[in-house]
Amino acid sequence: MHGSGFLRVFLIISAISLLLDWYVFSGLRTLSADWQSPLWRNVALWGFLVIAVGITVLLLIGFGAFSTASGMRPFHEWILSLFLTFFVTKLVFVIVLSLGDLGRFIIGLFNMAGSSSAGGPAFPARRKFISEIAILVAAVPFTSFFYAMFKGKYDYKLHRTTLYFDDLPDAFDGFTITQLSDIHSGSFDNTGAMQKGIDMVKAQKSDLFVFTGDLVNNAASEIEPYMDRFGAIKAPYGQFSILGNHDYGDYIHWDSEQEKAANLETLKKHHAAMGYRLLLDENVTIEKGGQKISLIGIQNWGRGFVQIGDLNKALQGVPADAFKVLLSHDPTHWEEQVRFNKTNIHLTLSGHTHGAQFGIEIPGFRWSPVKYRYLDWAGLANEGKRYLYVNRGFGFLAFSGRLGIWPEVTVIELRKTV
């Protein structure tokens, strides 16, 4: 969706937002009706309107910049994130307030229908405590979203998983793989905070490092300020990477196909400069103690996204009985082409979903809105002895924050079944 499509969506959302502004304003008027200072009452009421409407206007002004020519930059993501924060906060406030208004309406209908009406107004006035409850409830998403933007998006979590296989070569018993995915370097706005995630990766001292796509949002230049930092990640058995859907530059305008192709070639060179072996529908052999496993990497293949990855090509030359680890950015590729494939691929490492950057993960319960789009959206899944691990992503995109689904560093240990 580009150009007029984006404008249409933003106009509809902005209109809804302005309607919410009007309703919230009426609730704040009730809340402040008995304030002794007219000055502070006006500051609260008109200050809210200026901020809320101003953010909506900024969103409309900026939509073209992050939907067409240059793609999203941190400034645009902050505008969108502030808009989303206020939108959800206002929506929660309105829901609570409207429940109170619905009660007033029902009471009014009974008063009108009753034969013993005392002659006063049929519909009771809005009570202040309803507005107080509304503002207290709305404070929850408001503070949560601000936490997500200022703290959550760099609150890296280490996820360790141990997997057991009957046919793992003995030499690889205890072999460790550190995975990153979805760096989205064009969104970073705090290099120092981001470095903490890189330090976490380096501290694992894993045998192998893999990156499973979306190094940038769109342009190869986005990773350039951080190449030395990510290039400092080293592993004894190498650093390997693949491309994700955003790496192809499909979501911004290019003056020509040649310019777009040149951007992709530059990005590939950046992988090499960082010391990452970029796997483009191909495989490599990892050897340890005279034994081998096959590491396979394909270009992006995703349901509803770029589908140029060729698994059959990537498998050429891989022995049928080899232990296989596949790097594939989009987990729908595992769902549709890998889990029931005639070739046994033991472990697939993916990313892509970000876990929607929002959700709940507690022992025994996990939810994110992304679950309605993806069968497997975070963590481990399996079909028999074929495993998929979906990394929740290192970076962030569009919404400049994370809440409940924190950025991830993954460490997977391969063990031989005893």
Contacts in CASP RR format, 6 or more apart in sequence:
PFRMAT RR
TARGET T0000
AUTHOR 0000-0000-0000
METHOD contacts of the structure
MODEL  1
MHGSGFLRVFLIISAISLLLDWYVFSGLRTLSADWQSPLWRNVALWGFLV
IAVGITVLLLIGFGAFSTASGMRPFHEWILSLFLTFFVTKLVFVIVLSLG
DLGRFIIGLFNMAGSSSAGGPAFPARRKFISEIAILVAAVPFTSFFYAMF
KGKYDYKLHRTTLYFDDLPDAFDGFTITQLSDIHSGSFDNTGAMQKGIDM
VKAQKSDLFVFTGDLVNNAASEIEPYMDRFGAIKAPYGQFSILGNHDYGD
YIHWDSEQEKAANLETLKKHHAAMGYRLLLDENVTIEKGGQKISLIGIQN
WGRGFVQIGDLNKALQGVPADAFKVLLSHDPTHWEEQVRFNKTNIHLTLS
GHTHGAQFGIEIPGFRWSPVKYRYLDWAGLANEGKRYLYVNRGFGFLAFS
GRLGIWPEVTVIELRKTV
1 9 0 8 1.000
1 67 0 8 1.000
2 67 0 8 1.000
2 68 0 8 1.000
2 253 0 8 1.000
3 64 0 8 1.000
3 67 0 8 1.000
3 68 0 8 1.000
6 63 0 8 1.000
6 64 0 8 1.000
6 67 0 8 1.000
6 68 0 8 1.000
7 63 0 8 1.000
7 64 0 8 1.000
10 59 0 8 1.000
10 60 0 8 1.000
10 63 0 8 1.000
11 60 0 8 1.000
13 87 0 8 1.000
14 56 0 8 1.000
14 59 0 8 1.000
14 60 0 8 1.000
17 52 0 8 1.000
17 56 0 8 1.000
17 83 0 8 1.000
17 86 0 8 1.000
17 87 0 8 1.000
17 90 0 8 1.000
18 53 0 8 1.000
18 56 0 8 1.000
20 87 0 8 1.000
20 90 0 8 1.000
20 91 0 8 1.000
20 94 0 8 1.000
21 48 0 8 1.000
21 49 0 8 1.000
21 52 0 8 1.000
21 53 0 8 1.000
21 56 0 8 1.000
21 90 0 8 1.000
23 90 0 8 1.000
23 94 0 8 1.000
23 97 0 8 1.000
23 98 0 8 1.000
24 48 0 8 1.000
24 52 0 8 1.000
24 90 0 8 1.000
24 93 0 8 1.000
24 94 0 8 1.000
24 97 0 8 1.000
25 45 0 8 1.000
25 48 0 8 1.000
25 49 0 8 1.000
27 93 0 8 1.000
27 97 0 8 1.000
27 126 0 8 1.000
27 131 0 8 1.000
27 134 0 8 1.000
28 44 0 8 1.000
28 45 0 8 1.000
28 48 0 8 1.000
28 131 0 8 1.000
29 45 0 8 1.000
30 126 0 8 1.000
30 127 0 8 1.000
30 128 0 8 1.000
30 130 0 8 1.000
30 131 0 8 1.000
31 128 0 8 1.000
31 131 0 8 1.000
31 132 0 8 1.000
31 135 0 8 1.000
32 40 0 8 1.000
32 41 0 8 1.000
32 44 0 8 1.000
32 45 0 8 1.000
33 128 0 8 1.000
34 128 0 8 1.000
35 41 0 8 1.000
51 86 0 8 1.000
52 86 0 8 1.000
52 90 0 8 1.000
55 79 0 8 1.000
55 82 0 8 1.000
55 83 0 8 1.000
55 86 0 8 1.000
56 83 0 8 1.000
58 79 0 8 1.000
58 83 0 8 1.000
59 79 0 8 1.000
59 80 0 8 1.000
59 83 0 8 1.000
62 76 0 8 1.000
62 79 0 8 1.000
65 71 0 8 1.000
65 73 0 8 1.000
65 76 0 8 1.000
66 72 0 8 1.000
66 73 0 8 1.000
66 76 0 8 1.000
66 77 0 8 1.000
66 80 0 8 1.000
68 252 0 8 1.000
68 253 0 8 1.000
69 252 0 8 1.000
69 253 0 8 1.000
70 219 0 8 1.000
70 252 0 8 1.000
71 217 0 8 1.000
71 218 0 8 1.000
71 251 0 8 1.000
71 252 0 8 1.000
72 80 0 8 1.000
72 186 0 8 1.000
72 187 0 8 1.000
72 217 0 8 1.000
72 397 0 8 1.000
72 398 0 8 1.000
73 186 0 8 1.000
74 186 0 8 1.000
74 187 0 8 1.000
74 188 0 8 1.000
74 189 0 8 1.000
74 400 0 8 1.000
77 187 0 8 1.000
77 396 0 8 1.000
77 397 0 8 1.000
77 398 0 8 1.000
77 399 0 8 1.000
77 400 0 8 1.000
78 149 0 8 1.000
78 189 0 8 1.000
78 400 0 8 1.000
80 398 0 8 1.000
80 399 0 8 1.000
80 400 0 8 1.000
81 145 0 8 1.000
81 149 0 8 1.000
81 399 0 8 1.000
81 400 0 8 1.000
81 401 0 8 1.000
84 145 0 8 1.000
84 399 0 8 1.000
85 141 0 8 1.000
85 142 0 8 1.000
85 145 0 8 1.000
85 146 0 8 1.000
85 149 0 8 1.000
88 141 0 8 1.000
88 145 0 8 1.000
89 138 0 8 1.000
89 139 0 8 1.000
89 141 0 8 1.000
89 142 0 8 1.000
89 145 0 8 1.000
90 138 0 8 1.000
92 134 0 8 1.000
92 137 0 8 1.000
92 138 0 8 1.000
92 140 0 8 1.000
92 141 0 8 1.000
93 134 0 8 1.000
93 135 0 8 1.000
93 137 0 8 1.000
93 138 0 8 1.000
94 134 0 8 1.000
96 130 0 8 1.000
96 133 0 8 1.000
96 134 0 8 1.000
96 137 0 8 1.000
96 138 0 8 1.000
97 130 0 8 1.000
97 131 0 8 1.000
97 134 0 8 1.000
100 126 0 8 1.000
100 130 0 8 1.000
101 126 0 8 1.000
101 130 0 8 1.000
104 123 0 8 1.000
104 124 0 8 1.000
104 125 0 8 1.000
104 126 0 8 1.000
105 123 0 8 1.000
107 123 0 8 1.000
107 124 0 8 1.000
108 122 0 8 1.000
108 123 0 8 1.000
108 124 0 8 1.000
111 117 0 8 1.000
111 122 0 8 1.000
111 123 0 8 1.000
112 122 0 8 1.000
144 403 0 8 1.000
145 403 0 8 1.000
147 403 0 8 1.000
148 357 0 8 1.000
148 358 0 8 1.000
148 399 0 8 1.000
148 401 0 8 1.000
148 402 0 8 1.000
148 403 0 8 1.000
148 404 0 8 1.000
149 400 0 8 1.000
149 401 0 8 1.000
152 401 0 8 1.000
152 402 0 8 1.000
152 403 0 8 1.000
152 406 0 8 1.000
152 407 0 8 1.000
153 357 0 8 1.000
153 395 0 8 1.000
153 396 0 8 1.000
153 400 0 8 1.000
153 401 0 8 1.000
153 402 0 8 1.000
153 407 0 8 1.000
154 190 0 8 1.000
154 193 0 8 1.000
154 194 0 8 1.000
154 196 0 8 1.000
154 197 0 8 1.000
154 407 0 8 1.000
155 402 0 8 1.000
155 406 0 8 1.000
155 407 0 8 1.000
156 196 0 8 1.000
156 197 0 8 1.000
156 200 0 8 1.000
156 394 0 8 1.000
156 406 0 8 1.000
156 407 0 8 1.000
156 408 0 8 1.000
156 409 0 8 1.000
157 406 0 8 1.000
157 407 0 8 1.000
157 408 0 8 1.000
157 409 0 8 1.000
158 200 0 8 1.000
158 204 0 8 1.000
158 408 0 8 1.000
158 409 0 8 1.000
158 411 0 8 1.000
159 379 0 8 1.000
159 392 0 8 1.000
159 408 0 8 1.000
159 409 0 8 1.000
159 410 0 8 1.000
159 411 0 8 1.000
160 411 0 8 1.000
160 412 0 8 1.000
160 413 0 8 1.000
161 379 0 8 1.000
161 380 0 8 1.000
161 389 0 8 1.000
161 410 0 8 1.000
161 411 0 8 1.000
161 412 0 8 1.000
161 413 0 8 1.000
162 412 0 8 1.000
162 413 0 8 1.000
162 415 0 8 1.000
163 347 0 8 1.000
163 387 0 8 1.000
163 412 0 8 1.000
163 413 0 8 1.000
163 414 0 8 1.000
163 415 0 8 1.000
164 415 0 8 1.000
164 416 0 8 1.000
164 417 0 8 1.000
165 323 0 8 1.000
165 346 0 8 1.000
165 385 0 8 1.000
165 414 0 8 1.000
165 415 0 8 1.000
165 416 0 8 1.000
165 417 0 8 1.000
166 385 0 8 1.000
166 416 0 8 1.000
166 417 0 8 1.000
167 321 0 8 1.000
167 323 0 8 1.000
167 346 0 8 1.000
168 293 0 8 1.000
168 323 0 8 1.000
168 346 0 8 1.000
168 414 0 8 1.000
168 415 0 8 1.000
168 416 0 8 1.000
168 417 0 8 1.000
169 288 0 8 1.000
169 291 0 8 1.000
169 292 0 8 1.000
169 293 0 8 1.000
169 323 0 8 1.000
169 416 0 8 1.000
170 291 0 8 1.000
170 416 0 8 1.000
171 288 0 8 1.000
171 289 0 8 1.000
171 290 0 8 1.000
171 291 0 8 1.000
172 288 0 8 1.000
172 291 0 8 1.000
172 293 0 8 1.000
172 323 0 8 1.000
172 414 0 8 1.000
172 416 0 8 1.000
173 414 0 8 1.000
173 415 0 8 1.000
173 416 0 8 1.000
174 413 0 8 1.000
174 414 0 8 1.000
174 415 0 8 1.000
174 416 0 8 1.000
175 207 0 8 1.000
175 208 0 8 1.000
175 288 0 8 1.000
175 293 0 8 1.000
175 413 0 8 1.000
175 414 0 8 1.000
176 204 0 8 1.000
176 206 0 8 1.000
176 207 0 8 1.000
176 208 0 8 1.000
176 411 0 8 1.000
176 412 0 8 1.000
176 413 0 8 1.000
176 414 0 8 1.000
177 206 0 8 1.000
177 207 0 8 1.000
177 208 0 8 1.000
177 209 0 8 1.000
177 210 0 8 1.000
177 325 0 8 1.000
177 349 0 8 1.000
177 411 0 8 1.000
177 412 0 8 1.000
177 413 0 8 1.000
177 414 0 8 1.000
178 201 0 8 1.000
178 204 0 8 1.000
178 206 0 8 1.000
178 208 0 8 1.000
178 209 0 8 1.000
178 210 0 8 1.000
178 235 0 8 1.000
178 409 0 8 1.000
178 410 0 8 1.000
178 411 0 8 1.000
179 209 0 8 1.000
179 210 0 8 1.000
179 211 0 8 1.000
179 212 0 8 1.000
179 349 0 8 1.000
179 389 0 8 1.000
179 391 0 8 1.000
179 409 0 8 1.000
179 410 0 8 1.000
179 411 0 8 1.000
179 412 0 8 1.000
180 201 0 8 1.000
180 209 0 8 1.000
180 210 0 8 1.000
180 211 0 8 1.000
180 212 0 8 1.000
180 391 0 8 1.000
180 393 0 8 1.000
180 394 0 8 1.000
180 409 0 8 1.000
180 410 0 8 1.000
181 211 0 8 1.000
181 212 0 8 1.000
181 213 0 8 1.000
181 214 0 8 1.000
181 329 0 8 1.000
181 349 0 8 1.000
181 350 0 8 1.000
181 351 0 8 1.000
181 352 0 8 1.000
181 391 0 8 1.000
181 393 0 8 1.000
181 394 0 8 1.000
181 408 0 8 1.000
182 212 0 8 1.000
182 213 0 8 1.000
182 214 0 8 1.000
182 351 0 8 1.000
182 352 0 8 1.000
182 354 0 8 1.000
182 391 0 8 1.000
182 393 0 8 1.000
182 394 0 8 1.000
182 395 0 8 1.000
182 397 0 8 1.000
183 211 0 8 1.000
183 213 0 8 1.000
183 214 0 8 1.000
183 215 0 8 1.000
183 216 0 8 1.000
183 223 0 8 1.000
183 230 0 8 1.000
183 393 0 8 1.000
183 394 0 8 1.000
183 395 0 8 1.000
184 214 0 8 1.000
184 215 0 8 1.000
184 216 0 8 1.000
184 217 0 8 1.000
184 246 0 8 1.000
184 394 0 8 1.000
184 395 0 8 1.000
184 396 0 8 1.000
184 397 0 8 1.000
185 215 0 8 1.000
185 216 0 8 1.000
185 217 0 8 1.000
185 222 0 8 1.000
185 223 0 8 1.000
185 225 0 8 1.000
185 226 0 8 1.000
186 216 0 8 1.000
186 217 0 8 1.000
186 222 0 8 1.000
186 223 0 8 1.000
187 217 0 8 1.000
187 395 0 8 1.000
187 396 0 8 1.000
187 397 0 8 1.000
187 400 0 8 1.000
188 194 0 8 1.000
188 226 0 8 1.000
188 395 0 8 1.000
189 400 0 8 1.000
191 225 0 8 1.000
191 226 0 8 1.000
191 229 0 8 1.000
194 226 0 8 1.000
194 229 0 8 1.000
195 229 0 8 1.000
197 394 0 8 1.000
197 407 0 8 1.000
197 409 0 8 1.000
198 229 0 8 1.000
198 230 0 8 1.000
198 232 0 8 1.000
198 233 0 8 1.000
200 409 0 8 1.000
201 209 0 8 1.000
201 233 0 8 1.000
201 409 0 8 1.000
202 232 0 8 1.000
202 233 0 8 1.000
202 234 0 8 1.000
204 409 0 8 1.000
204 411 0 8 1.000
206 235 0 8 1.000
206 411 0 8 1.000
207 235 0 8 1.000
207 236 0 8 1.000
207 237 0 8 1.000
207 288 0 8 1.000
208 235 0 8 1.000
208 236 0 8 1.000
208 237 0 8 1.000
208 238 0 8 1.000
208 240 0 8 1.000
208 286 0 8 1.000
208 295 0 8 1.000
209 233 0 8 1.000
209 234 0 8 1.000
209 235 0 8 1.000
209 238 0 8 1.000
209 239 0 8 1.000
209 240 0 8 1.000
210 239 0 8 1.000
210 240 0 8 1.000
210 241 0 8 1.000
210 295 0 8 1.000
210 327 0 8 1.000
210 349 0 8 1.000
211 239 0 8 1.000
211 240 0 8 1.000
211 241 0 8 1.000
211 242 0 8 1.000
211 276 0 8 1.000
212 241 0 8 1.000
212 242 0 8 1.000
212 244 0 8 1.000
212 327 0 8 1.000
212 328 0 8 1.000
212 329 0 8 1.000
212 349 0 8 1.000
212 350 0 8 1.000
212 351 0 8 1.000
212 391 0 8 1.000
213 241 0 8 1.000
213 242 0 8 1.000
213 243 0 8 1.000
213 244 0 8 1.000
213 247 0 8 1.000
213 300 0 8 1.000
213 329 0 8 1.000
213 351 0 8 1.000
213 352 0 8 1.000
214 244 0 8 1.000
214 245 0 8 1.000
214 246 0 8 1.000
214 247 0 8 1.000
214 329 0 8 1.000
214 351 0 8 1.000
214 352 0 8 1.000
215 223 0 8 1.000
215 241 0 8 1.000
215 243 0 8 1.000
215 244 0 8 1.000
215 247 0 8 1.000
215 267 0 8 1.000
215 270 0 8 1.000
215 271 0 8 1.000
216 222 0 8 1.000
216 223 0 8 1.000
216 246 0 8 1.000
216 247 0 8 1.000
216 267 0 8 1.000
217 246 0 8 1.000
217 251 0 8 1.000
217 397 0 8 1.000
218 246 0 8 1.000
218 249 0 8 1.000
218 251 0 8 1.000
218 252 0 8 1.000
219 249 0 8 1.000
219 252 0 8 1.000
219 263 0 8 1.000
220 263 0 8 1.000
220 264 0 8 1.000
220 266 0 8 1.000
220 267 0 8 1.000
220 270 0 8 1.000
221 266 0 8 1.000
223 230 0 8 1.000
223 267 0 8 1.000
223 270 0 8 1.000
224 270 0 8 1.000
227 270 0 8 1.000
227 273 0 8 1.000
227 274 0 8 1.000
230 274 0 8 1.000
231 239 0 8 1.000
231 274 0 8 1.000
231 275 0 8 1.000
231 276 0 8 1.000
233 239 0 8 1.000
237 286 0 8 1.000
237 288 0 8 1.000
238 277 0 8 1.000
239 274 0 8 1.000
239 275 0 8 1.000
239 276 0 8 1.000
239 277 0 8 1.000
240 276 0 8 1.000
240 277 0 8 1.000
240 278 0 8 1.000
240 279 0 8 1.000
240 284 0 8 1.000
240 295 0 8 1.000
240 297 0 8 1.000
240 327 0 8 1.000
241 271 0 8 1.000
241 276 0 8 1.000
241 277 0 8 1.000
241 278 0 8 1.000
241 279 0 8 1.000
241 327 0 8 1.000
242 278 0 8 1.000
242 279 0 8 1.000
242 280 0 8 1.000
242 297 0 8 1.000
242 298 0 8 1.000
242 299 0 8 1.000
242 300 0 8 1.000
242 327 0 8 1.000
242 328 0 8 1.000
242 329 0 8 1.000
243 267 0 8 1.000
243 278 0 8 1.000
243 280 0 8 1.000
243 299 0 8 1.000
243 300 0 8 1.000
243 329 0 8 1.000
244 299 0 8 1.000
244 300 0 8 1.000
244 306 0 8 1.000
244 329 0 8 1.000
244 330 0 8 1.000
244 352 0 8 1.000
245 300 0 8 1.000
245 302 0 8 1.000
245 305 0 8 1.000
245 306 0 8 1.000
245 329 0 8 1.000
245 330 0 8 1.000
245 352 0 8 1.000
246 397 0 8 1.000
247 264 0 8 1.000
247 267 0 8 1.000
247 300 0 8 1.000
248 264 0 8 1.000
248 300 0 8 1.000
248 306 0 8 1.000
249 260 0 8 1.000
249 263 0 8 1.000
249 264 0 8 1.000
250 306 0 8 1.000
254 260 0 8 1.000
254 263 0 8 1.000
268 278 0 8 1.000
271 277 0 8 1.000
271 278 0 8 1.000
272 278 0 8 1.000
277 284 0 8 1.000
279 295 0 8 1.000
279 296 0 8 1.000
279 297 0 8 1.000
279 298 0 8 1.000
279 314 0 8 1.000
279 327 0 8 1.000
280 297 0 8 1.000
280 298 0 8 1.000
280 299 0 8 1.000
281 297 0 8 1.000
281 298 0 8 1.000
281 299 0 8 1.000
281 309 0 8 1.000
281 310 0 8 1.000
281 311 0 8 1.000
281 313 0 8 1.000
281 314 0 8 1.000
282 296 0 8 1.000
282 297 0 8 1.000
282 313 0 8 1.000
282 314 0 8 1.000
283 294 0 8 1.000
283 295 0 8 1.000
283 296 0 8 1.000
283 297 0 8 1.000
283 314 0 8 1.000
283 315 0 8 1.000
283 316 0 8 1.000
283 317 0 8 1.000
283 318 0 8 1.000
284 294 0 8 1.000
284 295 0 8 1.000
285 292 0 8 1.000
285 293 0 8 1.000
285 294 0 8 1.000
285 295 0 8 1.000
286 292 0 8 1.000
286 293 0 8 1.000
286 294 0 8 1.000
286 295 0 8 1.000
292 322 0 8 1.000
293 322 0 8 1.000
293 323 0 8 1.000
293 324 0 8 1.000
293 325 0 8 1.000
294 318 0 8 1.000
294 319 0 8 1.000
294 322 0 8 1.000
294 323 0 8 1.000
294 324 0 8 1.000
294 325 0 8 1.000
295 325 0 8 1.000
295 327 0 8 1.000
296 314 0 8 1.000
296 315 0 8 1.000
296 318 0 8 1.000
296 324 0 8 1.000
296 325 0 8 1.000
296 326 0 8 1.000
296 327 0 8 1.000
296 345 0 8 1.000
297 314 0 8 1.000
297 326 0 8 1.000
297 327 0 8 1.000
297 328 0 8 1.000
298 309 0 8 1.000
298 310 0 8 1.000
298 311 0 8 1.000
298 314 0 8 1.000
298 326 0 8 1.000
298 327 0 8 1.000
298 328 0 8 1.000
298 333 0 8 1.000
299 306 0 8 1.000
299 308 0 8 1.000
299 309 0 8 1.000
299 310 0 8 1.000
300 306 0 8 1.000
300 307 0 8 1.000
300 308 0 8 1.000
300 309 0 8 1.000
300 329 0 8 1.000
300 330 0 8 1.000
301 307 0 8 1.000
301 308 0 8 1.000
301 309 0 8 1.000
301 311 0 8 1.000
301 328 0 8 1.000
301 329 0 8 1.000
301 330 0 8 1.000
301 333 0 8 1.000
301 337 0 8 1.000
302 329 0 8 1.000
302 330 0 8 1.000
302 332 0 8 1.000
302 333 0 8 1.000
302 352 0 8 1.000
303 330 0 8 1.000
303 332 0 8 1.000
303 335 0 8 1.000
303 336 0 8 1.000
304 332 0 8 1.000
305 330 0 8 1.000
311 326 0 8 1.000
311 333 0 8 1.000
311 337 0 8 1.000
311 338 0 8 1.000
311 341 0 8 1.000
314 326 0 8 1.000
315 343 0 8 1.000
318 324 0 8 1.000
318 343 0 8 1.000
320 343 0 8 1.000
323 346 0 8 1.000
324 343 0 8 1.000
324 344 0 8 1.000
324 345 0 8 1.000
324 346 0 8 1.000
324 347 0 8 1.000
325 345 0 8 1.000
325 346 0 8 1.000
325 347 0 8 1.000
325 348 0 8 1.000
325 349 0 8 1.000
326 334 0 8 1.000
326 338 0 8 1.000
326 345 0 8 1.000
326 347 0 8 1.000
326 348 0 8 1.000
326 349 0 8 1.000
327 348 0 8 1.000
327 349 0 8 1.000
328 334 0 8 1.000
328 338 0 8 1.000
328 348 0 8 1.000
328 349 0 8 1.000
328 350 0 8 1.000
329 350 0 8 1.000
329 351 0 8 1.000
329 352 0 8 1.000
330 350 0 8 1.000
330 351 0 8 1.000
330 352 0 8 1.000
331 348 0 8 1.000
331 350 0 8 1.000
331 351 0 8 1.000
331 352 0 8 1.000
331 353 0 8 1.000
331 374 0 8 1.000
331 375 0 8 1.000
331 376 0 8 1.000
331 377 0 8 1.000
331 381 0 8 1.000
331 388 0 8 1.000
331 390 0 8 1.000
332 374 0 8 1.000
332 375 0 8 1.000
333 348 0 8 1.000
333 350 0 8 1.000
334 348 0 8 1.000
334 350 0 8 1.000
334 376 0 8 1.000
334 381 0 8 1.000
334 388 0 8 1.000
335 375 0 8 1.000
335 376 0 8 1.000
338 345 0 8 1.000
338 348 0 8 1.000
338 386 0 8 1.000
338 388 0 8 1.000
339 383 0 8 1.000
339 386 0 8 1.000
339 388 0 8 1.000
340 383 0 8 1.000
344 386 0 8 1.000
345 386 0 8 1.000
346 385 0 8 1.000
346 386 0 8 1.000
346 387 0 8 1.000
347 386 0 8 1.000
347 387 0 8 1.000
347 388 0 8 1.000
347 389 0 8 1.000
347 412 0 8 1.000
347 414 0 8 1.000
348 386 0 8 1.000
348 387 0 8 1.000
348 388 0 8 1.000
348 389 0 8 1.000
349 388 0 8 1.000
349 389 0 8 1.000
349 391 0 8 1.000
349 410 0 8 1.000
349 412 0 8 1.000
350 388 0 8 1.000
350 389 0 8 1.000
350 390 0 8 1.000
350 391 0 8 1.000
351 390 0 8 1.000
351 391 0 8 1.000
351 392 0 8 1.000
351 393 0 8 1.000
352 390 0 8 1.000
353 370 0 8 1.000
353 373 0 8 1.000
353 374 0 8 1.000
353 377 0 8 1.000
353 378 0 8 1.000
353 390 0 8 1.000
353 392 0 8 1.000
354 370 0 8 1.000
354 392 0 8 1.000
354 393 0 8 1.000
354 395 0 8 1.000
354 396 0 8 1.000
354 397 0 8 1.000
354 405 0 8 1.000
355 368 0 8 1.000
355 370 0 8 1.000
355 377 0 8 1.000
355 378 0 8 1.000
355 392 0 8 1.000
355 393 0 8 1.000
355 405 0 8 1.000
356 368 0 8 1.000
356 369 0 8 1.000
356 370 0 8 1.000
356 377 0 8 1.000
356 405 0 8 1.000
357 396 0 8 1.000
357 397 0 8 1.000
357 399 0 8 1.000
357 401 0 8 1.000
357 402 0 8 1.000
357 403 0 8 1.000
357 405 0 8 1.000
358 368 0 8 1.000
358 369 0 8 1.000
358 399 0 8 1.000
358 402 0 8 1.000
358 403 0 8 1.000
358 404 0 8 1.000
358 405 0 8 1.000
359 367 0 8 1.000
359 368 0 8 1.000
359 369 0 8 1.000
359 403 0 8 1.000
359 404 0 8 1.000
359 405 0 8 1.000
360 366 0 8 1.000
360 367 0 8 1.000
360 368 0 8 1.000
360 404 0 8 1.000
361 378 0 8 1.000
361 404 0 8 1.000
361 405 0 8 1.000
366 378 0 8 1.000
368 377 0 8 1.000
368 378 0 8 1.000
368 405 0 8 1.000
370 377 0 8 1.000
371 377 0 8 1.000
375 381 0 8 1.000
376 388 0 8 1.000
376 390 0 8 1.000
377 390 0 8 1.000
378 390 0 8 1.000
378 392 0 8 1.000
378 405 0 8 1.000
379 389 0 8 1.000
379 390 0 8 1.000
379 391 0 8 1.000
379 392 0 8 1.000
380 387 0 8 1.000
380 388 0 8 1.000
380 389 0 8 1.000
381 387 0 8 1.000
381 388 0 8 1.000
381 389 0 8 1.000
381 390 0 8 1.000
382 388 0 8 1.000
389 410 0 8 1.000
389 412 0 8 1.000
391 408 0 8 1.000
391 410 0 8 1.000
392 405 0 8 1.000
392 406 0 8 1.000
392 407 0 8 1.000
392 408 0 8 1.000
393 407 0 8 1.000
393 408 0 8 1.000
394 407 0 8 1.000
394 408 0 8 1.000
394 409 0 8 1.000
395 407 0 8 1.000
396 402 0 8 1.000
396 407 0 8 1.000
END
